[in-house]
Amino acid sequence: MGRHTEAVCRLCRREKDKLYLKGDRCYSDKCAVVRHAYPPGEHGQARQKFSEYGMQLREKQKARRIYGVMERQFRRYFKEADRRRGVTGEILIQILESRLDNVAYRLGLGRSRAEARQLINHGHFEVNGRKVDIPSYLIKVGDIIAVRENRKSKPVFKEISEDRGQQGTVDWLEVDHEKLQGQVLRMPQRDEIDVPVTEHLIVELYSR
């Protein structure tokens, strides 16, 4: 499985927006976008003028980076969204939100999507009582996501419980911080998803 191995703060600077890739650091004055509000590199401070295609590409890259999805998988999500009935762009974001790593992050069981993804890979989570170690697993309404009983004593979960940061819970999820678990009450609506992405530009890009 491919993954990004470089400094993630450069990704936020490249998009000139907070993508919240490093948990609590993104809410502090240490955030790279706050300190350097321009793209990295020698020509980062030069004026940039994007073509229509360039703007569409930037929105797609931004969505990929927020959710930590590689290009091939992202394209599969788009095809699935396009197949379903409804507004394709909104359905695409909804699919991305229903990934297990994102849901664990939204429940506060990871301080960032990357941390939640790593914890899932290491086998710390279960869905409906069954171990799931696939971050891209798509949850459904009614699913219960929890830290496995024999992993709750791990120092990382103690740290997460003590430092829940500024990432608040969302209305479409029910969370029990004491039991380190949560349940999916319903699928989120677009206005409940706080990601800085203009999804109709992604639809236009893949429809070219």
ChimeraX attribute file (.defattr): number of C-alpha atoms within 10 A of each C-alpha:
attribute: neighborCount
match mode: 1-to-1
recipient: residues
	/A:1	3
	/A:2	7
	/A:3	8
	/A:4	11
	/A:5	6
	/A:6	8
	/A:7	8
	/A:8	16
	/A:9	18
	/A:10	16
	/A:11	23
	/A:12	25
	/A:13	22
	/A:14	19
	/A:15	19
	/A:16	18
	/A:17	17
	/A:18	21
	/A:19	23
	/A:20	22
	/A:21	21
	/A:22	17
	/A:23	20
	/A:24	17
	/A:25	15
	/A:26	20
	/A:27	15
	/A:28	11
	/A:29	10
	/A:30	11
	/A:31	19
	/A:32	21
	/A:33	22
	/A:34	16
	/A:35	10
	/A:36	13
	/A:37	17
	/A:38	21
	/A:39	19
	/A:40	17
	/A:41	9
	/A:42	7
	/A:43	10
	/A:44	14
	/A:45	12
	/A:46	9
	/A:47	7
	/A:48	8
	/A:49	8
	/A:50	10
	/A:51	9
	/A:52	11
	/A:53	13
	/A:54	12
	/A:55	16
	/A:56	21
	/A:57	17
	/A:58	18
	/A:59	20
	/A:60	22
	/A:61	20
	/A:62	24
	/A:63	21
	/A:64	16
	/A:65	19
	/A:66	21
	/A:67	21
	/A:68	20
	/A:69	19
	/A:70	15
	/A:71	13
	/A:72	8
	/A:73	12
	/A:74	19
	/A:75	13
	/A:76	11
	/A:77	18
	/A:78	20
	/A:79	14
	/A:80	14
	/A:81	21
	/A:82	16
	/A:83	11
	/A:84	11
	/A:85	8
	/A:86	10
	/A:87	12
	/A:88	20
	/A:89	21
	/A:90	19
	/A:91	23
	/A:92	21
	/A:93	22
	/A:94	17
	/A:95	18
	/A:96	23
	/A:97	20
	/A:98	20
	/A:99	20
	/A:100	27
	/A:101	33
	/A:102	25
	/A:103	24
	/A:104	28
	/A:105	21
	/A:106	23
	/A:107	27
	/A:108	27
	/A:109	29
	/A:110	27
	/A:111	25
	/A:112	23
	/A:113	26
	/A:114	20
	/A:115	18
	/A:116	24
	/A:117	22
	/A:118	17
	/A:119	21
	/A:120	23
	/A:121	15
	/A:122	12
	/A:123	15
	/A:124	21
	/A:125	29
	/A:126	19
	/A:127	20
	/A:128	12
	/A:129	14
	/A:130	12
	/A:131	16
	/A:132	19
	/A:133	20
	/A:134	17
	/A:135	21
	/A:136	17
	/A:137	13
	/A:138	15
	/A:139	20
	/A:140	15
	/A:141	13
	/A:142	14
	/A:143	15
	/A:144	20
	/A:145	26
	/A:146	25
	/A:147	24
	/A:148	20
	/A:149	13
	/A:150	8
	/A:151	13
	/A:152	16
	/A:153	11
	/A:154	10
	/A:155	10
	/A:156	14
	/A:157	18
	/A:158	11
	/A:159	12
	/A:160	16
	/A:161	16
	/A:162	9
	/A:163	12
	/A:164	17
	/A:165	14
	/A:166	13
	/A:167	17
	/A:168	10
	/A:169	13
	/A:170	14
	/A:171	13
	/A:172	16
	/A:173	19
	/A:174	16
	/A:175	22
	/A:176	12
	/A:177	14
	/A:178	7
	/A:179	12
	/A:180	21
	/A:181	21
	/A:182	24
	/A:183	22
	/A:184	21
	/A:185	15
	/A:186	14
	/A:187	18
	/A:188	20
	/A:189	12
	/A:190	13
	/A:191	8
	/A:192	11
	/A:193	14
	/A:194	8
	/A:195	18
	/A:196	13
	/A:197	19
	/A:198	17
	/A:199	20
	/A:200	15
	/A:201	19
	/A:202	23
	/A:203	20
	/A:204	14
	/A:205	17
	/A:206	13
	/A:207	7
	/A:208	6
